Amino acid sequence: MIHGMIVPVSIVSTDGFLPLRKCISKENYKEWFSNYAIRPAKLFDGAEKRLTIFLLSPSSETAAYSSRFHRWYSEERPNLLKVLNYTSLPSNAQYLDTFPKIGNDKSISIWNKLLKEKPMKTNFVRYSEHVVYHTRKLGYYVQFLDVPPLIYNEDGSDRETSELKQIYFADDDNRYAAIAVYLSTTFFWFFNTLSDCRNLNKREVDYFPFDMNSLPTNVKRSFVELGKKILDDLQKNSYFMEVNYKKLGKLSLQIFQPKTTIPISHKIDKVLAKHYGFTEEELDFIINYDIKYRMGDELGEESNSDPQPEKPQPAKQRQKPVEQIMEPKDNMLTMIVGKETIERIKSGEKTTFKRYLDDEEFAKEVLVTENGRIKLSNDHCPYTAKDITSIKLVCDGNSLVKPVTKITFRTGINQQGKNAWKIVFHF
């Protein structure tokens, strides 16, 4: 007897579904997983979910079979099941306790060659100025950048995005080499094989198998140069679009066109193929992976961003941001606090004021905005924490100004119960 379910594709791919995967992965059973996208067409009208058809049958042997992650145009639907192909997953094919979405022996070979490498996170550092930014949302392309995308308010002033994730490297060579690798079709295939194919999560970014420390100097230089080249192409072909948001008003957003980078991405894939030892057939498979969908019309791509725009309008031209130069009068930090804090400091019972930060380097380089909010980065910040000469504490219209005699940085337990560095202002 064969039992079947139609479930979200997360059943084979995300950490949250691990208990369920362990539950259904039993001895003396055969399992089949076939996996389906929702763009450019979906398995069922009205079902806005990437889906897996899961089949389970008692057997004298234990085995798991998987398909690739299927995409198709609506006119291809009648032949969808005809091209469905299952591949037996060897026991060592599971990575991070997931069932990879692999549909042929060629993919198994590529997968095994990838997994011989150490994960990308071994190249990260805790903090540095060599930052790579990436978004979680994606369609047919991931987005990795060396600078945040530009967003302007209606008055031309800058607006920061809260959606970007950051990873740090020891130097610029590692940074640009990593960007090249992340913008390759090889990584895009890995992401679709391992993940829920909806969001780019920390797991996929951290655990992509790539050890930069083992690269010969000339190979690493190739990645660095290709990383810079693909970023230049993204910036050169970007444009601005005006979008009306209900809560935020009219914003001018920098839009990238990753389709233009495909030729550069293929050059990166060729360098990666030599690094991993791919055959010519395996390289050809990677380069052509979902190519007709990635190069086709992207207007149907979904967006996981929030909030959604009311109606996008092409911007006539890029607007130059209004310069915002803030001159501090006396390097006073203004903070909103509770009544009890002001009373304790006024009475002399409390002689310090602290704020928690992620780590020591963040704390020492923390920047302070004009309205007193502590931030980790802002080009228009007039001074750093160590330049503060006084603090103005405000509560319900009342205020207290105290001169700062010393600033220290310590470890402590933040409100979430985690170890964190804190910046301490002494009065």
C-alpha positions in Angstrom: 0.0 0.0 0.0 1.3 3.5 -0.9 0.3 6.5 1.2 0.6 9.9 -0.2 0.4 13.6 0.9 0.7 16.9 -0.8 2.6 19.2 1.7 4.7 22.4 1.6 8.2 21.8 0.2 9.5 22.7 3.7 9.0 19.1 4.6 12.2 18.2 2.9 14.2 21.3 3.5 13.8 23.5 6.6 15.0 23.1 10.2 11.5 23.6 11.5 10.3 20.4 9.8 13.2 18.3 11.1 11.0 16.5 13.7 8.5 15.6 11.0 11.3 14.3 8.7 12.6 12.1 11.5 9.0 10.9 12.1 8.3 9.8 8.5 11.8 8.5 7.8 11.4 5.0 9.1 13.2 1.8 8.5 11.6 -0.7 6.1 9.9 2.0 4.1 10.5 3.5 0.7 9.9 7.3 0.3 9.4 9.4 -2.7 9.6 13.2 -2.8 8.7 15.3 -5.9 9.1 19.0 -5.6 7.3 21.9 -7.3 7.7 25.7 -7.6 5.0 28.3 -7.9 6.7 30.5 -10.6 6.2 30.8 -13.5 3.3 28.3 -13.0 1.9 26.5 -10.0 0.8 23.0 -9.3 -2.8 24.0 -8.3 -4.5 27.3 -9.0 -5.0 29.2 -5.8 -2.4 27.3 -3.9 0.4 29.9 -3.4 2.7 27.4 -1.9 5.8 25.5 -3.1 4.7 21.9 -2.8 6.1 18.4 -2.3 4.2 15.3 -3.2 5.3 12.8 -0.6 4.7 9.0 -1.1 5.5 6.3 1.5 5.3 2.5 1.0 6.3 -0.4 3.3 9.3 -2.3 2.0 11.8 -4.9 2.9 14.5 -2.2 2.4 14.8 1.4 3.4 15.3 3.9 0.6 14.6 7.6 -0.3 14.0 9.0 -3.8 13.8 12.6 -4.8 13.1 14.8 -7.8 14.6 18.1 -8.8 12.8 21.4 -8.0 10.4 21.6 -11.0 9.6 24.9 -12.7 7.4 25.1 -15.8 5.2 27.4 -17.9 1.5 26.8 -17.8 1.5 25.4 -21.4 4.0 22.7 -20.2 1.7 21.4 -17.4 0.3 18.5 -19.4 3.7 17.0 -19.7 4.9 17.8 -16.2 4.4 14.3 -14.8 5.8 12.8 -17.9 9.2 14.4 -17.3 9.2 13.6 -13.6 12.3 11.7 -12.7 13.2 10.3 -9.3 16.8 9.6 -8.2 17.8 7.4 -5.3 19.4 9.4 -2.5 22.5 7.7 -1.0 22.7 7.8 2.8 25.4 10.4 2.7 23.4 12.8 0.4 21.6 14.4 3.3 23.2 17.7 4.3 22.1 19.6 7.4 19.4 16.9 7.9 17.6 17.8 4.7 16.6 15.7 1.6 18.2 17.5 -1.3 16.0 18.2 -4.3 18.0 16.2 -6.8 16.6 14.5 -9.9 19.4 12.8 -11.7 22.8 11.1 -11.2 24.6 14.1 -12.6 23.2 16.2 -9.7 24.2 13.6 -7.2 27.8 13.8 -8.5 27.9 17.6 -8.3 26.3 17.5 -4.8 29.0 15.0 -3.5 31.8 17.1 -4.9 30.5 20.2 -3.3 30.2 18.6 0.1 33.9 17.8 0.3 34.5 21.5 1.0 34.4 23.3 4.3 31.4 25.6 4.7 31.6 29.3 3.7 31.1 30.4 7.3 34.7 29.3 8.1 35.7 32.4 6.1 33.6 34.8 8.1 34.9 37.1 10.9 32.7 38.5 13.7 33.0 42.1 12.6 35.0 44.2 10.1 34.6 47.0 7.6 34.6 44.5 4.8 30.8 43.9 4.7 28.7 41.9 2.2 25.0 42.7 2.2 22.2 40.4 1.0 18.5 40.2 1.0 16.3 37.3 2.0 13.7 37.7 -0.7 14.4 36.5 -4.2 12.9 35.3 -7.4 15.1 33.7 -10.0 18.2 35.5 -8.6 19.8 36.1 -5.2 21.1 39.5 -4.3 24.5 40.1 -2.8 26.1 43.6 -2.8 29.1 45.4 -1.3 27.0 48.5 -0.6 23.3 48.8 0.4 20.8 49.6 -2.4 19.8 53.2 -2.5 16.4 54.3 -1.3 15.3 58.0 -1.3 12.4 59.6 0.5 10.2 62.0 -1.5 12.3 65.0 -0.3 15.5 63.3 -1.6 16.9 62.3 1.8 18.3 58.8 2.3 16.3 56.0 3.8 17.9 52.9 5.3 16.4 49.5 4.5 15.8 47.1 7.4 15.7 44.0 5.2 19.4 43.6 4.6 21.5 40.9 6.2 25.3 41.5 6.8 28.2 39.1 6.8 31.8 40.2 7.5 35.2 39.1 6.0 38.8 39.7 7.0 39.7 41.7 3.9 38.4 43.0 0.6 39.8 40.1 -1.4 37.7 37.6 0.7 34.7 39.9 0.4 34.7 40.2 -3.4 35.6 36.6 -3.9 32.6 35.6 -1.7 30.3 37.9 -3.6 31.4 36.3 -6.9 30.7 32.8 -5.5 27.3 33.8 -4.1 26.2 35.4 -7.4 27.1 32.2 -9.3 24.6 29.8 -10.8 26.4 27.1 -8.8 25.2 28.8 -5.6 21.7 29.3 -7.0 21.4 25.6 -7.8 22.7 24.8 -4.3 20.1 27.1 -2.8 17.2 25.5 -4.7 18.5 22.0 -3.9 18.8 22.6 -0.1 16.3 25.3 0.9 12.5 26.0 0.9 13.2 28.1 -2.3 11.3 31.0 -0.8 13.7 32.9 1.4 17.5 33.0 1.5 18.2 32.0 5.1 21.3 32.1 7.2 21.7 28.3 6.9 22.2 28.5 3.1 24.6 31.5 3.3 26.7 30.0 6.1 26.9 26.4 4.9 27.5 26.7 1.2 30.6 24.6 0.7 33.5 26.8 -0.3 36.9 27.1 1.5 38.7 30.3 0.4 41.7 29.4 2.5 42.5 26.5 0.2 42.5 28.6 -3.0 45.7 29.2 -5.0 46.5 32.9 -5.2 45.7 33.1 -9.0 42.3 31.4 -8.5 41.4 33.7 -5.7 42.4 36.7 -7.8 40.0 35.4 -10.5 37.1 35.3 -8.1 38.0 38.8 -6.7 38.1 40.3 -10.2 34.9 38.6 -11.3 33.2 39.7 -8.0 34.0 43.4 -8.8 33.0 43.0 -12.4 29.6 41.5 -11.6 28.9 44.3 -9.0 29.9 47.0 -11.6 27.4 45.4 -14.0 24.6 45.4 -11.4 25.2 49.1 -10.6 25.6 50.2 -14.2 22.3 48.6 -15.3 20.3 49.5 -12.2 17.6 52.2 -12.4 15.2 54.0 -10.0 11.5 53.3 -9.6 9.1 55.5 -7.7 6.8 53.5 -5.4 3.9 54.7 -3.4 3.5 53.0 0.0 0.5 53.5 2.3 2.6 54.1 5.4 5.9 55.4 4.0 4.7 57.6 1.2 6.5 57.9 -2.1 10.0 56.3 -2.2 12.5 56.1 -5.0 14.1 52.6 -5.0 17.2 51.4 -6.8 16.2 48.4 -8.9 18.8 45.9 -10.2 18.6 43.8 -13.4 20.5 40.6 -12.6 19.7 39.1 -16.0 22.5 41.3 -17.5 25.0 39.6 -15.2 24.4 36.0 -16.5 27.5 36.1 -18.9 29.7 37.1 -15.9 28.0 34.5 -13.7 28.9 31.8 -16.2 32.5 32.8 -16.0 32.4 32.4 -12.2 30.8 29.0 -12.7 33.7 28.0 -14.9 36.2 28.9 -12.3 34.2 27.1 -9.6 33.9 24.0 -11.9 37.7 23.7 -11.9 37.9 24.3 -8.2 35.3 21.5 -7.4 36.4 19.2 -10.2 33.2 19.2 -12.2 33.2 17.5 -15.6 32.3 19.3 -18.7 28.8 17.8 -18.6 28.4 18.9 -15.0 29.5 22.4 -15.8 27.0 22.5 -18.7 24.2 21.4 -16.4 25.0 24.2 -13.9 25.3 26.9 -16.5 22.0 25.9 -18.1 20.2 25.3 -14.8 16.7 26.9 -15.2 18.1 29.2 -17.7 14.9 29.7 -19.8 13.0 30.8 -16.7 15.8 33.0 -15.4 16.2 34.7 -18.7 12.5 35.0 -19.4 10.0 37.5 -18.3 10.5 38.3 -14.6 7.3 40.3 -14.1 5.6 37.3 -12.6 8.2 37.0 -9.8 6.9 37.2 -6.3 8.1 39.6 -3.7 8.2 38.7 0.0 8.9 42.3 1.0 6.6 44.1 3.4 4.9 46.5 2.9 3.7 46.1 -0.6 3.6 49.1 -2.9 0.3 50.4 -4.1 1.4 51.1 -7.7 5.0 51.3 -9.0 5.8 54.1 -11.4 9.1 54.3 -13.4 11.2 57.2 -12.1 12.0 59.9 -14.7 15.5 60.2 -13.4 17.7 59.5 -10.4 17.2 62.2 -7.8 20.3 63.5 -6.0 19.9 63.1 -2.2 19.6 66.3 -0.1 22.8 66.8 1.9 22.1 66.6 5.6 25.1 68.0 7.5 24.5 67.9 11.3 26.9 70.0 13.4 26.9 69.0 17.0 26.8 71.9 19.5 28.3 70.2 22.5 28.3 66.5 21.6 25.3 65.9 23.8 23.6 62.5 23.6 19.8 62.7 24.2 18.1 59.5 25.5 14.5 58.8 26.5 14.4 57.0 29.8 12.0 56.1 32.6 11.2 58.3 35.5 12.9 56.0 38.0 16.2 56.3 36.0 16.2 60.1 36.2 15.3 60.1 39.9 18.1 57.6 40.7 20.7 59.6 38.7 19.5 63.0 40.2 19.8 61.6 43.7 23.3 60.3 43.1 22.3 56.7 43.6 23.0 55.9 40.0 26.2 57.2 38.5 26.3 55.5 35.1 24.1 55.1 32.1 24.5 52.0 29.7 23.3 50.6 26.5 23.9 47.1 25.2 25.5 46.4 21.8 26.4 43.2 19.9 30.2 43.2 20.5 33.1 45.3 21.6 34.1 46.5 18.2 30.6 47.6 17.5 30.5 49.4 20.9 33.8 51.3 20.3 32.8 52.5 16.9 29.2 53.1 17.6 27.8 56.3 16.0 25.3 58.6 17.5 22.6 60.5 15.5 21.3 64.0 16.2 18.3 62.7 18.0 20.4 60.6 20.3 19.6 57.1 18.9 22.6 54.8 19.0 23.3 53.3 15.6 25.9 51.1 14.1 26.4 53.0 10.9 25.3 56.3 9.4 27.3 58.4 7.0 25.8 61.6 8.4 26.6 61.0 12.1 28.5 63.9 13.6 30.5 62.1 16.3 31.2 58.7 17.8 30.4 57.5 21.3 33.8 58.2 22.7 33.4 61.9 21.7 30.2 62.5 23.8 30.7 65.1 26.5 27.3 65.0 28.1 24.0 63.1 28.2 20.5 64.6 28.3 18.0 62.2 29.8 14.3 62.9 28.9 11.1 61.6 30.5 7.6 63.0 30.0 8.8 66.5 29.3 11.3 66.6 32.1 15.0 66.4 31.4 18.3 66.0 33.2 21.7 66.9 31.7 24.8 65.2 33.1 28.4 65.7 32.0 30.2 62.5 31.0 33.5 61.9 32.8 34.4 58.6 31.3 33.2 56.0 28.8 33.9 52.3 29.2 32.9 49.1 27.4 32.0 45.9 29.3 30.3 42.6 28.8 26.9 41.9 30.4 23.6 40.2 30.0 21.1 42.0 27.8 17.3 42.0 28.1 17.1 38.8 26.0 19.3 37.0 28.5 22.3 36.8 26.1 25.9 37.9 26.6 26.5 41.3 25.0 28.9 44.2 25.1 27.6 47.4 26.7 28.7 50.9 26.4 28.8 52.6 29.8 28.7 56.4 30.3 30.0 57.6 33.7 28.9 60.8 35.4 
